């Protein structure tokens, strides 16, 4: 069950966290599965949460990265007004772009919140013993590799949390050639997601897919909706769909929770 913030507020209730779904998590069919998985986890462990629903606008991240500061500030002020009206204190999001913008950029405009990315939040739930993984899980002994998204890794220095979440699955974690602080962008950052390719010899997501194939991993995990979209395209370009499974960390946990 997913509660809408306006309904909770009208009933005089306040959630423990606000789940910021994000544009991709709301509208992209592939990423909607990540949204559902994370909501399923929150419900299963008994975390009280709500979403803004139709009151949630884009954070403005793509507009600012593309150089349209006016549109960014217009969207940001709209969201800040909504969040402040509901007296929101803690936000969790599955999107590193939303995470970075809400956490690091809204404060300059009057939006001060405790913002967590779902990788960190999932690690906290695992450490607290609230998330338990089924014994003899299907990931045991399988190779899995993790893709560091730019706005989670280099922008916010979050490298360990998603890996600790994956370690709970008892899989063999193998690293790609470009990882952690030397990670390679999926090709979508800086609003590149929404424009045509620039001249070059190879698409970035194809180069990234090649790195994953080199590891011999059967599963590539990401923690960013933009990365997931780019990864799916890159793996298709390499005709490796039967070889590599692509999953967000929330999907892997939701599928294997006891």
TIFIDREN-339813 format. One record per residue (C-alpha): residue number from 1; x, z, y. Coordinates in pm, 1 decimal. Example, Ala and Ser with C-alpha at 12.3 -4.5 7.8 and 13.67 -1.06 7.14 Angstrom:
[site 1; [1230.0; 780.0; -450.0]]
[site 2; [1367.0; 714.0; -106.0]]
***
This chain:
[site 1; [0.0; 0.0; 0.0]]
[site 2; [127.7; -92.8; 346.1]]
[site 3; [-14.5; 84.7; 650.4]]
[site 4; [-39.1; -71.0; 996.6]]
[site 5; [105.3; 138.0; 1278.1]]
[site 6; [-196.9; 99.2; 1505.5]]
[site 7; [-426.6; 231.5; 1232.5]]
[site 8; [-202.1; 530.1; 1160.0]]
[site 9; [-173.4; 607.0; 1530.7]]
[site 10; [-549.5; 592.9; 1575.2]]
[site 11; [-587.1; 839.4; 1286.2]]
[site 12; [-339.0; 1076.2; 1451.1]]
[site 13; [-76.9; 1013.6; 1181.6]]
[site 14; [292.8; 941.6; 1223.0]]
[site 15; [510.0; 766.1; 959.4]]
[site 16; [853.7; 883.8; 853.9]]
[site 17; [989.9; 537.0; 929.7]]
[site 18; [875.0; 213.7; 1086.9]]
[site 19; [959.4; -80.7; 858.9]]
[site 20; [1061.3; -367.1; 1089.5]]
[site 21; [975.3; -674.6; 882.4]]
[site 22; [1126.5; -947.1; 1102.6]]
[site 23; [1031.2; -1312.3; 1142.9]]
[site 24; [1185.6; -1438.9; 818.6]]
[site 25; [1044.7; -1144.8; 624.0]]
[site 26; [699.2; -1224.9; 759.2]]
[site 27; [683.9; -1603.3; 744.2]]
[site 28; [942.5; -1744.9; 500.8]]
[site 29; [800.5; -1760.0; 148.2]]
[site 30; [1131.4; -1678.9; -21.0]]
[site 31; [1207.6; -1386.0; 209.5]]
[site 32; [854.2; -1247.0; 175.1]]
[site 33; [957.5; -1147.0; -178.9]]
[site 34; [1233.0; -929.0; -28.8]]
[site 35; [982.6; -767.8; 207.9]]
[site 36; [747.7; -691.3; -81.7]]
[site 37; [1030.5; -548.9; -293.5]]
[site 38; [1142.7; -310.3; -20.8]]
[site 39; [784.2; -198.2; 47.5]]
[site 40; [740.0; -144.2; -327.1]]
[site 41; [1047.2; 79.1; -334.9]]
[site 42; [927.6; 283.9; -36.0]]
[site 43; [587.6; 334.5; -197.8]]
[site 44; [739.9; 428.6; -532.9]]
[site 45; [969.9; 696.6; -388.8]]
[site 46; [700.0; 832.8; -158.9]]
[site 47; [847.0; 742.5; 180.4]]
[site 48; [577.9; 739.2; 449.5]]
[site 49; [610.1; 412.8; 639.7]]
[site 50; [415.3; 168.4; 852.0]]
[site 51; [464.7; -180.4; 993.5]]
[site 52; [362.5; -316.8; 1332.3]]
[site 53; [189.1; -616.7; 1178.3]]
[site 54; [70.1; -864.6; 1442.1]]
[site 55; [217.1; -643.4; 1716.7]]
[site 56; [571.5; -713.7; 1596.1]]
[site 57; [739.1; -995.3; 1790.8]]
[site 58; [1078.7; -1154.4; 1725.3]]
[site 59; [1357.6; -922.7; 1843.2]]
[site 60; [1492.5; -1210.9; 2051.7]]
[site 61; [1821.1; -1233.1; 1860.2]]
[site 62; [1813.6; -1613.5; 1807.3]]
[site 63; [1722.0; -1671.4; 2174.0]]
[site 64; [2011.7; -1458.1; 2300.6]]
[site 65; [2262.7; -1615.1; 2060.2]]
[site 66; [2146.8; -1960.8; 2171.6]]
[site 67; [2199.5; -1860.8; 2535.1]]
[site 68; [1840.5; -1806.3; 2648.3]]
[site 69; [1869.4; -1459.0; 2797.6]]
[site 70; [1532.4; -1483.9; 2971.4]]
[site 71; [1342.5; -1528.2; 2643.8]]
[site 72; [1546.6; -1251.5; 2480.1]]
[site 73; [1462.1; -1000.1; 2751.7]]
[site 74; [1096.7; -1103.6; 2755.5]]
[site 75; [1066.1; -1042.8; 2379.3]]
[site 76; [1275.7; -725.5; 2393.7]]
[site 77; [1066.3; -565.9; 2669.3]]
[site 78; [748.5; -651.3; 2479.3]]
[site 79; [878.5; -487.1; 2160.5]]
[site 80; [1019.2; -183.9; 2341.8]]
[site 81; [686.0; -123.0; 2511.9]]
[site 82; [508.3; -138.5; 2175.2]]
[site 83; [759.6; 90.9; 2002.8]]
[site 84; [761.3; 343.8; 2286.4]]
[site 85; [382.7; 348.1; 2303.6]]
[site 86; [380.8; 460.5; 1940.3]]
[site 87; [666.2; 706.0; 2001.3]]
[site 88; [873.8; 542.8; 1726.9]]
[site 89; [1198.8; 726.8; 1650.5]]
[site 90; [1327.5; 579.4; 1323.3]]
[site 91; [1329.7; 212.1; 1223.6]]
[site 92; [1447.8; 50.7; 897.9]]
[site 93; [1484.1; -325.4; 864.3]]
[site 94; [1592.6; -564.9; 588.6]]
[site 95; [1745.3; -807.0; 842.4]]
[site 96; [2096.5; -745.9; 983.4]]
[site 97; [2012.0; -957.5; 1289.2]]
[site 98; [1711.3; -738.5; 1370.7]]
[site 99; [1918.8; -430.2; 1284.9]]
[site 100; [2200.4; -523.7; 1521.7]]
[site 101; [1967.1; -615.6; 1807.5]]
[site 102; [1742.8; -308.1; 1777.4]]
[site 103; [2037.3; -72.7; 1730.2]]
[site 104; [2295.1; -207.2; 1972.0]]
[site 105; [2114.6; -415.7; 2234.2]]
[site 106; [1772.5; -261.6; 2299.8]]
[site 107; [1915.5; 63.5; 2438.6]]
[site 108; [2030.3; -118.3; 2754.7]]
[site 109; [1665.7; -209.9; 2816.5]]
[site 110; [1516.0; 132.8; 2746.8]]
[site 111; [1470.2; 114.2; 2369.3]]
[site 112; [1651.6; 404.3; 2203.6]]
[site 113; [1587.2; 444.6; 1832.1]]
[site 114; [1756.7; 554.8; 1512.4]]
[site 115; [1794.2; 222.0; 1334.5]]
[site 116; [1902.0; 177.2; 971.3]]
[site 117; [1960.9; -129.9; 761.4]]
[site 118; [1790.9; -119.7; 422.2]]
[site 119; [2126.0; -123.1; 239.4]]
[site 120; [2217.7; 211.3; 396.5]]
[site 121; [1865.5; 348.0; 348.5]]
[site 122; [1863.8; 248.2; -20.5]]
[site 123; [2203.7; 411.3; -71.8]]
[site 124; [2068.6; 734.3; 80.3]]
[site 125; [1767.7; 725.6; -153.7]]
[site 126; [1994.6; 668.4; -455.1]]
[site 127; [2233.2; 948.0; -350.5]]
[site 128; [1935.7; 1182.0; -305.3]]
[site 129; [1818.4; 1104.2; -659.5]]
[site 130; [1491.3; 952.1; -537.2]]
[site 131; [1572.5; 608.8; -681.6]]
[site 132; [1645.7; 612.8; -1053.4]]
[site 133; [1749.1; 303.2; -1245.8]]
[site 134; [1622.5; 235.0; -1598.8]]
[site 135; [1866.2; 320.4; -1877.0]]
[site 136; [2032.2; 24.3; -2047.5]]
[site 137; [1943.2; -202.8; -1759.6]]
[site 138; [1953.8; -580.3; -1778.3]]
[site 139; [2250.1; -593.0; -1534.9]]
[site 140; [2482.3; -390.1; -1758.5]]
[site 141; [2802.2; -584.1; -1824.8]]
[site 142; [2700.3; -877.8; -1604.7]]
[site 143; [2915.5; -998.6; -1317.9]]
[site 144; [2763.3; -968.3; -971.8]]
[site 145; [2915.8; -1056.9; -636.0]]
[site 146; [2805.5; -948.0; -290.2]]
[site 147; [2797.9; -1160.4; 25.4]]
[site 148; [2884.2; -971.6; 346.9]]
[site 149; [2655.9; -1095.0; 623.0]]
[site 150; [2823.4; -1113.4; 964.4]]
[site 151; [2587.9; -877.9; 1146.1]]
[site 152; [2605.4; -615.9; 872.8]]
[site 153; [2978.7; -634.0; 808.7]]
[site 154; [3196.0; -740.3; 1097.9]]
[site 155; [2941.0; -652.4; 1368.4]]
[site 156; [2846.9; -307.4; 1233.4]]
[site 157; [3119.6; -223.0; 980.7]]
[site 158; [2877.3; -167.7; 692.1]]
[site 159; [3058.8; -271.5; 376.6]]
[site 160; [3029.9; 15.7; 130.1]]
[site 161; [2655.1; 89.7; 134.2]]
[site 162; [2535.1; -236.6; -25.9]]
[site 163; [2812.4; -221.1; -284.1]]
[site 164; [2720.8; 136.2; -377.6]]
[site 165; [2359.7; 22.1; -421.2]]
[site 166; [2475.9; -252.7; -658.8]]
[site 167; [2701.8; -11.5; -848.3]]
[site 168; [2389.5; 187.8; -938.4]]
[site 169; [2281.3; -113.6; -1147.5]]
[site 170; [2586.1; -69.4; -1374.4]]
[site 171; [2694.9; -430.7; -1324.4]]
[site 172; [3054.6; -546.7; -1287.7]]
[site 173; [3106.6; -606.4; -915.7]]
[site 174; [3350.4; -891.8; -847.4]]
[site 175; [3458.4; -999.4; -498.7]]
[site 176; [3469.1; -1347.9; -356.8]]
[site 177; [3788.3; -1477.6; -194.7]]
[site 178; [3637.1; -1418.8; 149.9]]
[site 179; [3485.8; -1071.6; 156.5]]
[site 180; [3447.2; -755.8; 362.6]]
[site 181; [3615.7; -793.2; 705.1]]
[site 182; [3740.3; -1138.3; 596.9]]
[site 183; [3395.5; -1248.6; 486.3]]
[site 184; [3273.0; -1602.2; 550.1]]
[site 185; [2955.2; -1666.4; 747.0]]
[site 186; [2667.8; -1824.7; 552.2]]
[site 187; [2633.0; -2081.9; 829.2]]
[site 188; [2313.5; -1949.3; 990.4]]
[site 189; [2448.4; -1702.9; 1247.0]]
[site 190; [2456.7; -1755.1; 1622.1]]
[site 191; [2121.0; -1939.8; 1605.3]]
[site 192; [2283.2; -2212.2; 1389.6]]
[site 193; [1989.7; -2159.3; 1152.4]]
[site 194; [1768.5; -2352.9; 1392.7]]
[site 195; [1984.4; -2651.6; 1486.0]]
[site 196; [2143.5; -2953.8; 1324.8]]
[site 197; [2487.6; -2939.9; 1165.7]]
[site 198; [2789.0; -2993.7; 1388.1]]
[site 199; [3050.4; -3252.7; 1280.0]]
[site 200; [3269.7; -3139.9; 991.6]]
[site 201; [3380.8; -3214.8; 637.5]]
[site 202; [3169.6; -2956.5; 454.8]]
[site 203; [2874.3; -2731.1; 521.1]]
[site 204; [2966.7; -2362.6; 542.8]]
[site 205; [2703.3; -2257.1; 290.8]]
[site 206; [2840.0; -2508.8; 39.3]]
[site 207; [3192.9; -2371.3; 83.8]]
[site 208; [3051.4; -2022.4; 33.5]]
[site 209; [2867.9; -2128.5; -282.8]]
[site 210; [3195.1; -2264.4; -419.9]]
[site 211; [3358.5; -1924.2; -366.4]]
[site 212; [3078.7; -1756.5; -559.8]]
[site 213; [3106.3; -2003.0; -847.9]]
[site 214; [3482.5; -1932.3; -867.7]]
[site 215; [3415.5; -1563.3; -937.9]]
[site 216; [3218.9; -1641.9; -1253.4]]
[site 217; [2938.8; -1412.3; -1134.5]]
[site 218; [2590.7; -1477.8; -1270.9]]
[site 219; [2425.8; -1307.1; -972.0]]
[site 220; [2496.3; -1334.7; -600.5]]
[site 221; [2342.8; -1056.1; -397.6]]
[site 222; [2288.9; -1058.7; -23.1]]
[site 223; [2125.5; -821.7; 223.7]]
[site 224; [2014.2; -1068.5; 491.3]]
[site 225; [1718.5; -1310.6; 491.7]]
[site 226; [1906.8; -1582.2; 679.9]]
[site 227; [2193.3; -1558.2; 430.2]]
[site 228; [1948.1; -1584.4; 140.1]]
[site 229; [1798.6; -1905.0; 279.3]]
[site 230; [2143.0; -2058.7; 335.4]]
[site 231; [2268.4; -1945.4; -6.7]]
[site 232; [1974.7; -2107.3; -184.0]]
[site 233; [2049.4; -2436.8; -9.9]]
[site 234; [2423.4; -2411.6; -83.8]]
[site 235; [2372.8; -2337.0; -453.0]]
[site 236; [2131.0; -2630.7; -480.5]]
[site 237; [2390.6; -2859.1; -319.1]]
[site 238; [2633.1; -2755.9; -596.1]]
[site 239; [2365.4; -2800.2; -867.2]]
[site 240; [2429.3; -2442.4; -975.8]]
[site 241; [2072.7; -2303.8; -975.8]]
[site 242; [2078.8; -2249.6; -1353.6]]
[site 243; [2419.0; -2080.6; -1328.5]]
[site 244; [2364.5; -1840.1; -1037.8]]
[site 245; [2074.7; -1606.6; -960.8]]
[site 246; [2026.6; -1518.7; -593.2]]
[site 247; [1877.7; -1177.7; -515.6]]
[site 248; [1856.5; -938.6; -223.8]]
[site 249; [1969.8; -585.3; -307.1]]
[site 250; [1609.7; -464.6; -261.3]]
[site 251; [1484.1; -713.0; -521.3]]
[site 252; [1745.6; -602.2; -773.8]]
[site 253; [1659.3; -234.0; -724.4]]
[site 254; [1281.7; -287.7; -728.8]]
[site 255; [1302.3; -480.7; -1056.7]]
[site 256; [1505.6; -211.4; -1229.5]]
[site 257; [1363.1; 117.0; -1099.9]]
[site 258; [1239.7; 361.4; -1360.9]]
***
